[in-house]
Amino acid sequence: MGAAHSTEPRSVSMDNPNPGVIDISDEVVQRLKKGINKQAKESAATEAAPTPPVKDVRPIPVKPATPPPAVVPPTVVYQAPATQTVYVATSGTTITAADMVRQKEAELTQNDAMWRQRLDELEQTLKKTNTIMEKEYSSALEDVRQRFATASPVHQLPPCQDLKAQVIACYRANPGQTLKCSEEVAAFRECINLNRIKKLDAEDAKPIAKAA
């Protein structure tokens, strides 16, 4: 009878003299070395790769949006018409303030004209008085010259020369304003009158002296 081959696997067990150590084949050792070397190269390549520089990005300030200007509504001002003051006269007629102003201005103008006319009349009167006084003075002066023709030079001067000089100086200092010289004119006139009285008294005394 031929021997029959059995298909069941067979296992061989051997006693391990070192229980804490696992024995592996050389082929497994080579595979482990290759895997470790490959892993080390990949790790070194990863570490050696340059890190791209990080740019300094500054924030750009953004201006806040400006709100549109507020629309101001137009201001409407209502002005009341000017009131006109009305005055009621005693006669019952109404007079406005403008009429009163015009009336006052007319009165002032009329008053100024009246005083201007009075001053003109007074100035004319003074001029006439001065003319008369000049004539009287000339007449008195001529009389004195004839009377004292043979007298000494000291007594030949006409009277009231100082007062006459004051009147002339006042007229020159105030042209057209003869009222300001009224005091000087009065003093000069009084001086002329006194000299005339003295002259008349002297003439009246001559016949008496001759009769005596």
Short mmCIF file of the C-alpha atoms (twelve columns), coordinates in Angstrom:
data_MODEL
# 
_entry.id   MODEL 
# 
loop_
_atom_site.group_PDB 
_atom_site.id 
_atom_site.type_symbol 
_atom_site.label_atom_id 
_atom_site.label_alt_id 
_atom_site.label_comp_id 
_atom_site.label_asym_id 
_atom_site.label_seq_id 
_atom_site.Cartn_x 
_atom_site.Cartn_y 
_atom_site.Cartn_z 
_atom_site.pdbx_PDB_model_num 
ATOM 1   C CA . MET A 1   0.000   0.000   0.000  1 
ATOM 2   C CA . GLY A 2   1.473   3.254   -0.979 1 
ATOM 3   C CA . ALA A 3   1.993   5.905   1.584  1 
ATOM 4   C CA . ALA A 4   -0.622  8.621   1.645  1 
ATOM 5   C CA . HIS A 5   0.588   12.336  1.817  1 
ATOM 6   C CA . SER A 6   -1.208  14.390  4.433  1 
ATOM 7   C CA . THR A 7   -2.258  18.024  3.535  1 
ATOM 8   C CA . GLU A 8   -2.417  19.371  7.089  1 
ATOM 9   C CA . PRO A 9   0.266   21.853  7.983  1 
ATOM 10  C CA . ARG A 10  2.841   20.919  10.353 1 
ATOM 11  C CA . SER A 11  4.345   23.049  12.997 1 
ATOM 12  C CA . VAL A 12  7.688   22.737  14.634 1 
ATOM 13  C CA . SER A 13  8.187   24.160  18.031 1 
ATOM 14  C CA . MET A 14  11.583  24.736  19.425 1 
ATOM 15  C CA . ASP A 15  12.484  25.881  22.845 1 
ATOM 16  C CA . ASN A 16  13.927  29.460  23.040 1 
ATOM 17  C CA . PRO A 17  16.875  29.495  25.279 1 
ATOM 18  C CA . ASN A 18  16.371  33.342  25.842 1 
ATOM 19  C CA . PRO A 19  12.715  33.920  26.644 1 
ATOM 20  C CA . GLY A 20  12.988  37.807  26.801 1 
ATOM 21  C CA . VAL A 21  14.558  38.181  23.289 1 
ATOM 22  C CA . ILE A 22  12.716  37.885  19.960 1 
ATOM 23  C CA . ASP A 23  14.740  36.511  17.120 1 
ATOM 24  C CA . ILE A 24  14.142  38.013  13.641 1 
ATOM 25  C CA . SER A 25  15.694  37.259  10.297 1 
ATOM 26  C CA . ASP A 26  18.265  39.454  8.508  1 
ATOM 27  C CA . GLU A 27  15.753  40.363  5.814  1 
ATOM 28  C CA . VAL A 28  13.462  41.947  8.396  1 
ATOM 29  C CA . VAL A 29  16.379  43.834  9.896  1 
ATOM 30  C CA . GLN A 30  17.293  45.360  6.480  1 
ATOM 31  C CA . ARG A 31  13.717  46.439  5.867  1 
ATOM 32  C CA . LEU A 32  13.557  48.170  9.259  1 
ATOM 33  C CA . LYS A 33  16.833  50.041  8.593  1 
ATOM 34  C CA . LYS A 34  15.633  51.271  5.201  1 
ATOM 35  C CA . GLY A 35  12.374  52.556  6.715  1 
ATOM 36  C CA . ILE A 36  14.210  54.393  9.510  1 
ATOM 37  C CA . ASN A 37  16.693  56.023  7.054  1 
ATOM 38  C CA . LYS A 38  13.888  57.155  4.730  1 
ATOM 39  C CA . GLN A 39  11.946  58.673  7.609  1 
ATOM 40  C CA . ALA A 40  15.063  60.543  8.852  1 
ATOM 41  C CA . LYS A 41  15.762  62.034  5.370  1 
ATOM 42  C CA . GLU A 42  12.184  63.263  4.990  1 
ATOM 43  C CA . SER A 43  12.301  64.865  8.437  1 
ATOM 44  C CA . ALA A 44  15.634  66.618  7.648  1 
ATOM 45  C CA . ALA A 45  14.320  67.903  4.309  1 
ATOM 46  C CA . THR A 46  11.258  69.311  6.013  1 
ATOM 47  C CA . GLU A 47  13.361  71.131  8.629  1 
ATOM 48  C CA . ALA A 48  15.852  72.471  6.023  1 
ATOM 49  C CA . ALA A 49  13.140  74.019  3.798  1 
ATOM 50  C CA . PRO A 50  13.250  77.891  4.213  1 
ATOM 51  C CA . THR A 51  10.266  79.465  5.823  1 
ATOM 52  C CA . PRO A 52  8.867   82.247  3.593  1 
ATOM 53  C CA . PRO A 53  9.299   85.684  5.252  1 
ATOM 54  C CA . VAL A 54  6.213   87.205  6.711  1 
ATOM 55  C CA . LYS A 55  5.643   90.691  5.348  1 
ATOM 56  C CA . ASP A 56  4.960   93.500  7.802  1 
ATOM 57  C CA . VAL A 57  1.462   94.444  6.865  1 
ATOM 58  C CA . ARG A 58  0.456   97.773  8.365  1 
ATOM 59  C CA . PRO A 59  -3.191  98.565  8.724  1 
ATOM 60  C CA . ILE A 60  -4.341  101.363 6.426  1 
ATOM 61  C CA . PRO A 61  -6.348  103.935 8.362  1 
ATOM 62  C CA . VAL A 62  -9.769  104.413 6.952  1 
ATOM 63  C CA . LYS A 63  -11.286 107.859 7.305  1 
ATOM 64  C CA . PRO A 64  -14.747 107.834 8.724  1 
ATOM 65  C CA . ALA A 65  -17.368 108.820 6.262  1 
ATOM 66  C CA . THR A 66  -18.265 112.517 6.593  1 
ATOM 67  C CA . PRO A 67  -21.967 112.961 7.038  1 
ATOM 68  C CA . PRO A 68  -23.564 115.353 4.545  1 
ATOM 69  C CA . PRO A 69  -24.153 118.889 5.882  1 
ATOM 70  C CA . ALA A 70  -27.491 119.411 7.405  1 
ATOM 71  C CA . VAL A 71  -29.810 121.495 5.315  1 
ATOM 72  C CA . VAL A 72  -30.813 124.600 7.262  1 
ATOM 73  C CA . PRO A 73  -34.283 125.755 6.349  1 
ATOM 74  C CA . PRO A 74  -34.504 129.442 5.352  1 
ATOM 75  C CA . THR A 75  -35.569 131.830 8.064  1 
ATOM 76  C CA . VAL A 76  -38.563 133.910 7.204  1 
ATOM 77  C CA . VAL A 77  -38.791 137.221 9.055  1 
ATOM 78  C CA . TYR A 78  -42.071 139.023 9.033  1 
ATOM 79  C CA . GLN A 79  -41.694 142.760 9.595  1 
ATOM 80  C CA . ALA A 80  -44.684 144.680 10.683 1 
ATOM 81  C CA . PRO A 81  -45.281 147.952 8.851  1 
ATOM 82  C CA . ALA A 82  -44.074 151.047 10.663 1 
ATOM 83  C CA . THR A 83  -46.789 152.671 12.615 1 
ATOM 84  C CA . GLN A 84  -47.396 156.316 11.885 1 
ATOM 85  C CA . THR A 85  -48.131 158.566 14.831 1 
ATOM 86  C CA . VAL A 86  -51.107 160.803 14.276 1 
ATOM 87  C CA . TYR A 87  -51.776 163.871 16.423 1 
ATOM 88  C CA . VAL A 88  -55.212 165.403 16.700 1 
ATOM 89  C CA . ALA A 89  -55.232 169.179 16.943 1 
ATOM 90  C CA . THR A 90  -57.719 171.108 19.047 1 
ATOM 91  C CA . SER A 91  -59.554 172.117 15.899 1 
ATOM 92  C CA . GLY A 92  -60.197 168.455 15.096 1 
ATOM 93  C CA . THR A 93  -57.737 168.126 12.197 1 
ATOM 94  C CA . THR A 94  -55.256 165.247 12.277 1 
ATOM 95  C CA . ILE A 95  -51.514 165.974 11.957 1 
ATOM 96  C CA . THR A 96  -48.917 163.265 11.365 1 
ATOM 97  C CA . ALA A 97  -45.450 163.229 12.928 1 
ATOM 98  C CA . ALA A 98  -43.857 164.068 9.573  1 
ATOM 99  C CA . ASP A 99  -46.119 167.095 9.241  1 
ATOM 100 C CA . MET A 100 -45.136 168.261 12.721 1 
ATOM 101 C CA . VAL A 101 -41.433 167.919 11.887 1 
ATOM 102 C CA . ARG A 102 -41.884 169.942 8.710  1 
ATOM 103 C CA . GLN A 103 -43.842 172.562 10.624 1 
ATOM 104 C CA . LYS A 104 -41.112 172.876 13.275 1 
ATOM 105 C CA . GLU A 105 -38.423 173.164 10.607 1 
ATOM 106 C CA . ALA A 106 -40.406 175.902 8.871  1 
ATOM 107 C CA . GLU A 107 -40.776 177.787 12.166 1 
ATOM 108 C CA . LEU A 108 -37.042 177.515 12.877 1 
ATOM 109 C CA . THR A 109 -36.203 178.733 9.380  1 
ATOM 110 C CA . GLN A 110 -38.569 181.671 9.774  1 
ATOM 111 C CA . ASN A 111 -37.078 182.504 13.181 1 
ATOM 112 C CA . ASP A 112 -33.533 182.419 11.786 1 
ATOM 113 C CA . ALA A 113 -34.540 184.699 8.934  1 
ATOM 114 C CA . MET A 114 -36.139 187.159 11.371 1 
ATOM 115 C CA . TRP A 115 -33.027 187.381 13.567 1 
ATOM 116 C CA . ARG A 116 -30.794 187.647 10.520 1 
ATOM 117 C CA . GLN A 117 -32.886 190.592 9.328  1 
ATOM 118 C CA . ARG A 118 -32.678 192.254 12.746 1 
ATOM 119 C CA . LEU A 119 -28.910 191.850 12.832 1 
ATOM 120 C CA . ASP A 120 -28.626 193.325 9.356  1 
ATOM 121 C CA . GLU A 121 -30.762 196.303 10.399 1 
ATOM 122 C CA . LEU A 122 -28.691 196.798 13.547 1 
ATOM 123 C CA . GLU A 123 -25.485 196.653 11.543 1 
ATOM 124 C CA . GLN A 124 -26.827 199.242 9.117  1 
ATOM 125 C CA . THR A 125 -27.786 201.479 12.044 1 
ATOM 126 C CA . LEU A 126 -24.310 201.168 13.513 1 
ATOM 127 C CA . LYS A 127 -22.758 202.007 10.170 1 
ATOM 128 C CA . LYS A 128 -24.884 205.148 9.948  1 
ATOM 129 C CA . THR A 129 -23.938 206.060 13.516 1 
ATOM 130 C CA . ASN A 130 -20.272 205.552 12.741 1 
ATOM 131 C CA . THR A 131 -20.581 207.759 9.659  1 
ATOM 132 C CA . ILE A 132 -22.200 210.527 11.702 1 
ATOM 133 C CA . MET A 133 -19.555 210.193 14.390 1 
ATOM 134 C CA . GLU A 134 -16.789 210.377 11.822 1 
ATOM 135 C CA . LYS A 135 -18.279 213.579 10.437 1 
ATOM 136 C CA . GLU A 136 -18.645 215.041 13.915 1 
ATOM 137 C CA . TYR A 137 -15.134 214.045 14.758 1 
ATOM 138 C CA . SER A 138 -13.770 215.620 11.581 1 
ATOM 139 C CA . SER A 139 -15.713 218.801 12.293 1 
ATOM 140 C CA . ALA A 140 -14.521 218.923 15.883 1 
ATOM 141 C CA . LEU A 141 -10.968 218.211 14.804 1 
ATOM 142 C CA . GLU A 142 -11.022 221.023 12.280 1 
ATOM 143 C CA . ASP A 143 -12.463 223.366 14.888 1 
ATOM 144 C CA . VAL A 144 -9.751  222.438 17.345 1 
ATOM 145 C CA . ARG A 145 -7.044  222.978 14.733 1 
ATOM 146 C CA . GLN A 146 -8.354  226.423 13.907 1 
ATOM 147 C CA . ARG A 147 -8.736  227.295 17.592 1 
ATOM 148 C CA . PHE A 148 -5.272  226.155 18.587 1 
ATOM 149 C CA . ALA A 149 -3.413  227.082 15.422 1 
ATOM 150 C CA . THR A 150 -0.939  229.208 17.341 1 
ATOM 151 C CA . ALA A 151 -0.653  226.896 20.317 1 
ATOM 152 C CA . SER A 152 2.395   224.782 21.109 1 
ATOM 153 C CA . PRO A 153 2.814   221.474 19.267 1 
ATOM 154 C CA . VAL A 154 1.868   219.576 22.425 1 
ATOM 155 C CA . HIS A 155 -1.629  221.078 22.409 1 
ATOM 156 C CA . GLN A 156 -2.220  220.678 18.668 1 
ATOM 157 C CA . LEU A 157 -3.048  216.941 18.859 1 
ATOM 158 C CA . PRO A 158 -6.759  216.178 18.288 1 
ATOM 159 C CA . PRO A 159 -8.639  214.821 21.273 1 
ATOM 160 C CA . CYS A 160 -9.645  211.176 21.882 1 
ATOM 161 C CA . GLN A 161 -6.906  209.718 19.661 1 
ATOM 162 C CA . ASP A 162 -6.412  206.681 21.891 1 
ATOM 163 C CA . LEU A 163 -10.135 205.839 21.829 1 
ATOM 164 C CA . LYS A 164 -10.252 206.309 18.080 1 
ATOM 165 C CA . ALA A 165 -7.359  203.873 17.697 1 
ATOM 166 C CA . GLN A 166 -9.247  201.331 19.816 1 
ATOM 167 C CA . VAL A 167 -12.346 201.640 17.622 1 
ATOM 168 C CA . ILE A 168 -10.330 201.196 14.419 1 
ATOM 169 C CA . ALA A 169 -8.487  198.169 15.840 1 
ATOM 170 C CA . CYS A 170 -11.783 196.568 16.915 1 
ATOM 171 C CA . TYR A 171 -13.315 197.052 13.448 1 
ATOM 172 C CA . ARG A 172 -10.292 195.448 11.836 1 
ATOM 173 C CA . ALA A 173 -10.362 192.494 14.228 1 
ATOM 174 C CA . ASN A 174 -14.102 191.904 13.707 1 
ATOM 175 C CA . PRO A 175 -14.985 192.677 10.092 1 
ATOM 176 C CA . GLY A 176 -18.721 192.767 9.505  1 
ATOM 177 C CA . GLN A 177 -19.411 192.354 13.251 1 
ATOM 178 C CA . THR A 178 -19.747 195.910 14.501 1 
ATOM 179 C CA . LEU A 179 -21.776 194.832 17.526 1 
ATOM 180 C CA . LYS A 180 -18.613 193.579 19.167 1 
ATOM 181 C CA . CYS A 181 -17.181 197.116 19.068 1 
ATOM 182 C CA . SER A 182 -20.153 198.851 20.700 1 
ATOM 183 C CA . GLU A 183 -18.259 199.582 23.949 1 
ATOM 184 C CA . GLU A 184 -15.296 201.165 22.136 1 
ATOM 185 C CA . VAL A 185 -17.658 203.246 19.981 1 
ATOM 186 C CA . ALA A 186 -19.609 204.458 23.038 1 
ATOM 187 C CA . ALA A 187 -16.399 205.491 24.824 1 
ATOM 188 C CA . PHE A 188 -15.166 207.370 21.745 1 
ATOM 189 C CA . ARG A 189 -18.522 209.152 21.344 1 
ATOM 190 C CA . GLU A 190 -18.552 210.199 24.996 1 
ATOM 191 C CA . CYS A 191 -15.036 211.572 24.656 1 
ATOM 192 C CA . ILE A 192 -16.021 213.647 21.604 1 
ATOM 193 C CA . ASN A 193 -19.088 215.003 23.388 1 
ATOM 194 C CA . LEU A 194 -17.055 216.027 26.430 1 
ATOM 195 C CA . ASN A 195 -14.531 217.852 24.267 1 
ATOM 196 C CA . ARG A 196 -17.357 219.608 22.414 1 
ATOM 197 C CA . ILE A 197 -18.914 220.724 25.705 1 
ATOM 198 C CA . LYS A 198 -15.568 222.055 26.871 1 
ATOM 199 C CA . LYS A 199 -15.177 223.924 23.604 1 
ATOM 200 C CA . LEU A 200 -18.642 225.476 23.870 1 
ATOM 201 C CA . ASP A 201 -18.039 226.451 27.468 1 
ATOM 202 C CA . ALA A 202 -14.781 228.100 26.473 1 
ATOM 203 C CA . GLU A 203 -16.465 230.057 23.671 1 
ATOM 204 C CA . ASP A 204 -19.228 231.201 26.013 1 
ATOM 205 C CA . ALA A 205 -16.661 232.370 28.546 1 
ATOM 206 C CA . LYS A 206 -14.892 234.662 26.052 1 
ATOM 207 C CA . PRO A 207 -17.638 237.352 25.794 1 
ATOM 208 C CA . ILE A 208 -17.986 237.411 29.558 1 
ATOM 209 C CA . ALA A 209 -14.265 237.920 29.967 1 
ATOM 210 C CA . LYS A 210 -14.243 240.706 27.382 1 
ATOM 211 C CA . ALA A 211 -17.180 242.432 29.039 1 
ATOM 212 C CA . ALA A 212 -15.460 242.287 32.387 1 
# 
